[in-house]
């Protein structure tokens, strides 16, 4: 933690990461005066450790007003400075992710993207664990990176799921970086979609020469940024079919990684795996390629892919109740995710959409629905209300459409209109924050409601 020596330090935000940051700084720099700032005026009462004479605590509406008074601001990912209205020097803004990467980037694989981060990160970690127990998984997946500090050995392979919020102020990117895709999301956090994309793209821009950058070779938004910006690392586009040149994809009956023309077979393209859909094939190829770059043998890669259990809330089979099949895809917060889920399951009779409205463009989703053959569309929340309006603009759109503001009643309606032997899918294409704490809470309630049928 030499970066903090002799500096005035502000821990901005006292959620999970802020608490982790305070713990580590207290351990490694016990004499360092610290300030904690948070919007919640009650944090001192909730967290007794803040009652410390060497700590200054700033709370309430003006908690962002003194950013320029500190040499170093360690910002929590949930705080948006773009729309805060306060002036600040971006050179003084850092984060737990940034400080951790400065120390451990050469042994790290970092995964980001609008969708698929958790699945790909967890899969890569699982693959490595089939070969060695000396690997750690942290970041946006729920474990603060600083919590790994006392568990790292010289041989540890570190996997980190990274959100756009964690990446926007980094000065060093992981040695192996994966960018899965770029779609519209978090438009309420950033000044524009462009700002969101650039935050994600720091995972490539802040790499060093000879680092490896894996990215979706067919993603139009990524392609545009690749043409516009200089990427210092080696580039490995990922495809779900045959491909020219270096990169990763399918060659014959195998998933392969090609580097300078030399081809390494990672596993059979007909591998046994519980992850379904084209989007998950891309996740598999990305994780397998990163594992190979981390010197994991092909046999371990194949075993890891075959034994991986899909994560909850991601096209999750809930069960067959009253002769009807239910799937929980509550992680779906953008239209592309909902379309991918329908394409993966193929025969969806009833689709539940909607939630918090972040201003995402739903025109493509409405067009997809009208051509999909889905019989029933159940809409809920402000986003569902807007999607309903878009569907009415399509003259040849045949599904029965129901707008029901209450989520519980929407699920009840979805279950009732799904035919015997049919499939009902929750894939909202919208954030859960209109009613729920997070998408996990939404998914759990959905599973509870349908299991009563």
C-alpha positions in Angstrom: 0.0 0.0 0.0 2.9 2.4 -0.7 0.4 4.4 -2.8 -1.1 5.8 0.4 2.1 6.8 2.1 2.0 10.5 3.2 -1.3 11.1 1.6 -4.7 12.2 2.8 -7.1 9.4 2.0 -10.9 9.4 1.6 -12.9 6.1 1.5 -15.9 7.1 -0.6 -18.9 4.9 0.2 -19.1 2.5 3.1 -20.8 -0.5 1.6 -19.2 -3.9 1.3 -16.1 -2.6 -0.6 -15.7 0.5 1.7 -15.7 -1.7 4.8 -13.2 -4.0 3.2 -10.9 -1.1 2.3 -11.0 0.3 5.8 -10.1 -3.2 7.3 -7.1 -3.5 5.0 -5.8 0.1 5.5 -6.1 -0.3 9.3 -4.0 -3.5 9.1 -1.3 -2.3 6.7 -1.3 1.5 7.6 -2.5 1.7 11.2 -1.2 5.3 11.7 -2.8 6.6 8.5 -5.5 9.3 9.1 -8.6 8.3 7.2 -11.9 9.9 6.2 -15.0 7.9 5.4 -17.8 9.6 3.4 -21.2 8.1 2.7 -24.7 9.4 1.9 -26.3 7.4 4.8 -26.4 9.7 7.9 -26.8 6.6 10.1 -23.6 4.7 9.2 -21.8 5.5 12.4 -24.7 4.0 14.4 -24.8 0.9 12.1 -21.0 0.4 12.1 -19.4 0.8 15.5 -15.9 0.5 14.0 -16.4 4.0 12.7 -16.3 5.4 16.2 -12.6 5.8 16.2 -10.6 8.9 17.0 -8.3 8.6 13.9 -11.4 8.4 11.6 -13.3 11.4 10.3 -16.8 10.6 9.0 -18.8 12.7 6.6 -22.4 11.7 5.9 -25.6 13.1 4.5 -26.4 15.1 1.3 -23.1 16.9 1.2 -20.9 13.8 1.5 -19.4 14.4 -2.0 -18.6 18.1 -1.5 -15.0 17.7 -0.3 -13.5 15.3 -2.9 -10.8 17.8 -4.0 -9.6 18.1 -0.3 -7.9 14.7 -0.5 -4.9 13.4 -2.3 -6.5 10.0 -2.9 -10.2 9.0 -3.1 -10.9 5.3 -3.0 -14.3 5.2 -4.6 -16.9 2.5 -4.1 -18.3 1.2 -7.4 -22.0 2.1 -6.6 -21.3 5.9 -6.5 -21.7 7.7 -9.8 -19.7 10.9 -10.1 -20.8 11.6 -13.7 -24.2 12.8 -12.6 -23.4 14.0 -9.1 -23.0 17.7 -10.1 -19.8 18.0 -8.0 -16.5 19.1 -9.3 -13.6 16.7 -8.8 -10.1 15.9 -10.1 -10.3 12.5 -11.9 -6.5 12.0 -11.3 -7.2 11.7 -7.5 -10.0 9.1 -8.0 -9.0 5.5 -7.4 -10.7 2.4 -6.3 -10.1 -0.9 -4.5 -10.0 -2.5 -8.0 -7.4 -0.1 -9.2 -5.1 -0.5 -6.2 -5.4 -4.3 -6.3 -4.6 -4.4 -10.0 -1.5 -2.3 -9.5 -0.2 -5.1 -7.2 -1.5 -8.2 -8.8 -2.4 -7.6 -12.5 0.3 -9.9 -13.9 -1.3 -13.0 -12.3 -4.9 -12.0 -13.0 -7.6 -12.8 -15.5 -10.4 -10.1 -15.5 -13.8 -10.6 -17.0 -16.3 -7.9 -18.0 -19.2 -7.4 -20.4 -22.8 -6.3 -20.2 -23.9 -9.9 -19.8 -22.2 -13.2 -19.0 -19.6 -11.9 -16.5 -20.5 -14.1 -13.6 -21.0 -17.2 -15.6 -17.6 -16.8 -17.4 -15.7 -15.8 -14.2 -17.2 -18.7 -12.3 -16.6 -21.2 -15.1 -12.9 -20.1 -15.4 -12.4 -20.4 -11.7 -14.0 -23.8 -11.7 -11.8 -25.0 -14.6 -8.7 -23.9 -12.8 -9.9 -25.6 -9.6 -10.0 -28.9 -11.4 -6.2 -28.5 -11.8 -5.2 -26.7 -8.7 -6.8 -25.4 -5.5 -4.5 -22.4 -5.5 -6.9 -20.0 -7.2 -9.2 -17.2 -6.0 -12.4 -15.6 -7.4 -13.5 -12.1 -6.3 -14.7 -8.7 -7.5 -18.2 -7.9 -8.7 -19.3 -11.5 -8.0 -19.6 -10.5 -4.3 -16.2 -10.8 -2.7 -14.1 -7.6 -2.4 -10.7 -7.9 -3.9 -9.0 -6.7 -0.8 -10.4 -9.6 1.1 -8.0 -11.9 -0.9 -4.9 -10.2 0.4 -3.9 -12.7 3.1 -4.8 -15.7 0.9 -2.5 -15.0 -2.1 0.6 -17.2 -2.6 3.3 -16.8 -5.2 1.5 -19.3 -7.4 -2.1 -18.1 -7.0 -4.2 -17.6 -10.1 -6.7 -14.7 -9.5 -10.0 -14.5 -11.3 -12.0 -11.3 -11.1 -15.4 -10.4 -12.3 -15.3 -6.6 -13.1 -18.2 -4.2 -13.6 -18.0 -1.0 -15.5 -18.1 0.9 -12.2 -15.0 -1.0 -11.0 -13.1 -0.4 -14.2 -13.7 3.3 -14.9 -10.8 4.6 -12.9 -8.2 1.8 -13.2 -4.6 2.6 -14.2 -3.6 -1.0 -14.8 -5.7 -3.8 -16.4 -5.4 -7.6 -15.8 -2.8 -9.5 -17.8 -5.6 -11.5 -19.3 -8.7 -9.4 -20.0 -12.0 -10.7 -21.4 -14.7 -8.3 -22.8 -17.7 -10.5 -23.6 -20.1 -7.9 -25.1 -21.3 -4.3 -25.0 -25.1 -3.6 -24.9 -27.1 -0.7 -23.5 -27.2 -0.8 -19.7 -26.7 1.4 -16.6 -27.8 4.5 -18.6 -29.0 6.0 -15.3 -25.4 5.8 -14.0 -23.4 7.2 -17.0 -23.6 10.4 -18.9 -24.2 8.4 -22.1 -23.9 4.9 -23.6 -20.6 6.0 -25.0 -19.3 6.7 -21.4 -20.5 3.3 -20.3 -18.7 1.6 -23.2 -15.5 3.5 -22.4 -15.6 2.5 -18.8 -15.9 -1.2 -19.8 -13.1 -0.7 -22.4 -10.6 0.3 -19.7 -10.0 -3.5 -19.3 -8.3 -3.3 -22.7 -6.9 0.2 -22.8 -5.0 -0.2 -19.5 -3.2 -3.4 -20.5 0.5 -3.6 -21.2 2.4 -4.9 -24.2 2.2 -8.7 -24.3 -0.9 -8.9 -22.2 -3.8 -10.8 -23.8 -7.2 -9.2 -24.7 -10.0 -11.7 -25.5 -13.2 -10.1 -27.0 -16.3 -11.0 -29.0 -15.2 -10.7 -32.6 -18.8 -10.2 -33.8 -19.9 -7.5 -31.4 -20.4 -4.3 -33.4 -19.9 -1.9 -30.5 -16.6 -3.6 -29.6 -15.4 -3.5 -33.2 -16.0 0.2 -33.5 -14.0 0.9 -30.3 -11.2 -1.4 -31.6 -11.0 0.6 -34.8 -11.0 3.9 -32.9 -8.7 3.2 -29.9 -5.2 1.8 -29.6 -5.1 -1.5 -27.7 -1.6 -2.2 -26.2 -2.0 -6.0 -25.6 -2.3 -8.9 -28.0 -5.7 -9.2 -29.5 -7.7 -12.5 -29.6 -11.2 -12.2 -31.1 -13.6 -14.9 -29.9 -16.0 -16.6 -32.3 -18.7 -19.3 -32.0 -17.7 -20.8 -35.4 -14.8 -21.1 -37.7 -12.5 -18.1 -37.9 -9.6 -16.7 -39.8 -6.2 -15.7 -38.2 -5.5 -15.6 -34.5 -8.2 -15.9 -31.9 -10.5 -18.5 -30.4 -13.4 -20.4 -31.8 -14.3 -23.7 -33.6 -11.9 -25.5 -35.9 -13.3 -28.9 -37.2 -14.6 -30.7 -34.2 -12.7 -28.8 -31.6 -12.6 -25.5 -29.7 -9.2 -24.0 -30.4 -7.0 -21.1 -29.4 -4.8 -19.8 -32.3 -1.7 -17.6 -31.6 0.7 -16.6 -34.3 -0.8 -19.3 -36.5 -0.1 -22.1 -33.9 -3.3 -23.8 -32.9 -3.9 -25.4 -29.5 -6.9 -27.7 -29.0 -8.8 -26.8 -25.8 -11.7 -29.3 -25.9 -14.1 -31.0 -28.3 -16.8 -28.7 -29.8 -19.3 -31.4 -28.8 -18.3 -31.2 -25.2 -20.7 -32.3 -22.5 -21.9 -29.1 -20.7 -25.0 -27.9 -18.9 -24.6 -24.4 -20.3 -27.0 -24.0 -23.3 -27.2 -21.4 -26.0 -24.9 -19.6 -28.4 -24.2 -16.9 -25.8 -23.0 -19.5 -23.4 -20.8 -21.2 -26.1 -19.0 -17.8 -26.4 -18.6 -17.8 -22.6 -17.2 -21.3 -22.7 -14.7 -20.5 -25.4 -13.6 -17.3 -23.6 -13.1 -19.1 -20.3 -11.3 -22.1 -21.9 -9.0 -19.7 -23.8 -8.1 -17.8 -20.6 -7.5 -21.0 -18.8 -5.1 -22.1 -21.5 -3.3 -18.8 -21.3 -2.9 -19.5 -17.5 -1.2 -22.8 -18.3 -4.1 -25.1 -17.5 -3.8 -28.4 -19.4 -6.5 -29.2 -22.0 -7.7 -32.3 -20.0 -8.4 -30.1 -17.0 -10.2 -27.5 -19.2 -12.5 -30.2 -20.7 -13.2 -31.7 -17.3 -14.0 -28.2 -15.8 -16.4 -27.4 -18.6 -18.2 -30.7 -18.3 -18.6 -30.5 -14.5 -19.6 -26.9 -14.2 -23.1 -26.2 -12.7 -24.9 -23.1 -14.2 -25.5 -20.2 -11.8 -28.9 -19.5 -10.3 -31.2 -17.0 -12.1 -29.7 -17.7 -15.5 -32.2 -19.6 -17.7 -32.6 -21.7 -14.6 -35.0 -24.7 -14.8 -37.4 -24.1 -11.9 -39.6 -27.2 -12.3 -42.7 -28.7 -13.8 -45.8 -27.6 -11.9 -49.3 -28.6 -12.9 -47.9 -29.9 -16.2 -46.3 -26.5 -17.0 -42.5 -25.9 -17.2 -41.0 -22.7 -15.6 -37.6 -21.1 -16.2 -36.1 -18.3 -14.1 -33.9 -15.9 -16.0 -34.1 -12.9 -13.6 -30.5 -11.9 -14.5 -31.9 -10.6 -17.8 -31.9 -6.8 -17.4 -31.4 -5.9 -21.1 -33.4 -6.9 -24.3 -30.5 -8.9 -25.7 -30.6 -11.2 -22.7 -34.3 -11.9 -23.0 -33.9 -12.6 -26.8 -31.0 -15.0 -26.1 -33.0 -16.8 -23.5 -36.0 -17.3 -25.8 -33.6 -18.5 -28.6 -32.0 -20.9 -26.2 -35.2 -22.5 -25.0 -36.8 -22.3 -28.5 -40.4 -23.1 -27.5 -41.5 -20.4 -25.1 -45.3 -20.1 -24.7 -45.3 -17.3 -22.1 -42.7 -14.6 -21.5 -42.7 -12.2 -18.5 -41.1 -8.9 -19.2 -40.6 -5.5 -17.4 -39.3 -3.9 -14.3 -37.4 -0.7 -13.6 -37.1 1.6 -16.7 -33.6 2.8 -17.4 -34.4 4.3 -20.8 -33.0 1.3 -22.8 -34.2 1.0 -26.4 -36.7 -1.8 -26.6 -37.6 -1.5 -30.3 -35.6 -4.5 -31.3 -37.1 -6.6 -28.6 -40.6 -5.6 -29.6 -39.9 -6.6 -33.2 -38.4 -9.9 -32.0 -41.5 -10.7 -29.9 -43.8 -10.1 -32.9 -41.8 -12.6 -35.0 -41.1 -15.1 -32.2 -44.3 -17.2 -32.1 -44.7 -16.6 -28.3 -48.3 -16.9 -27.4 -48.5 -14.7 -24.3 -46.6 -11.6 -23.2 -47.0 -10.6 -19.5 -45.7 -7.1 -18.8 -45.0 -5.5 -15.5 -43.4 -2.3 -14.0 -42.5 0.9 -15.8 -40.4 -0.8 -18.4 -43.2 -3.3 -19.1 -45.6 -0.4 -19.6 -43.2 1.1 -22.2 -42.7 -2.2 -24.0 -46.5 -2.6 -24.1 -46.8 0.7 -26.0 -44.1 -0.4 -28.5 -45.9 -3.7 -29.2 -49.1 -1.8 -30.0 -47.3 0.1 -32.7 -46.6 -3.2 -34.6 -49.6 -4.0 -36.8 -48.8 -7.7 -37.2 -48.1 -8.6 -33.6 -50.2 -11.6 -32.5 -49.4 -12.6 -28.9 -51.9 -12.0 -26.2 -50.5 -9.1 -24.2 -51.3 -8.4 -20.5 -50.0 -5.5 -18.5 -50.2 -6.1 -14.7 -48.3 -3.7 -12.5 -48.0 -6.0 -9.5 -45.2 -8.6 -9.9 -47.0 -11.3 -7.9 -50.2 -11.0 -10.0 -48.2 -10.9 -13.2 -46.6 -14.2 -12.3 -50.0 -15.6 -11.4 -51.4 -14.5 -14.8 -48.4 -16.0 -16.6 -49.0 -19.4 -14.9 -52.7 -19.4 -15.7 -52.4 -18.6 -19.5 -49.5 -21.0 -20.1 -51.0 -24.1 -21.8 -50.5 -27.6 -20.4 -47.1 -28.9 -21.5 -46.0 -25.3 -22.3 -43.1 -23.2 -21.1 -43.2 -20.0 -19.0 -40.1 -17.9 -18.9 -39.2 -15.0 -16.6 -36.7 -13.0 -18.6 -37.5 -9.4 -17.8 -35.2 -7.4 -20.0 -35.2 -4.8 -17.3 -33.6 -4.0 -13.9 -35.4 -5.1 -10.8 -35.1 -1.9 -8.8 -38.8 -0.8 -9.3 -39.7 -3.2 -6.6 -36.8 -5.5 -5.6 -33.4 -5.1 -3.9 -31.7 -7.0 -6.8 -32.4 -9.5 -9.5 -31.7 -12.4 -7.1 -34.6 -11.3 -4.9 -36.9 -11.1 -8.0 -35.8 -14.6 -9.1 -36.3 -16.2 -5.7 -39.9 -14.7 -5.5 -40.7 -16.0 -9.0 -39.5 -19.5 -8.0 -41.5 -19.4 -4.8 -44.7 -18.2 -6.6 -44.7 -20.8 -9.4 -43.8 -23.7 -7.0 -47.1 -23.1 -5.3 -49.0 -23.9 -8.5 
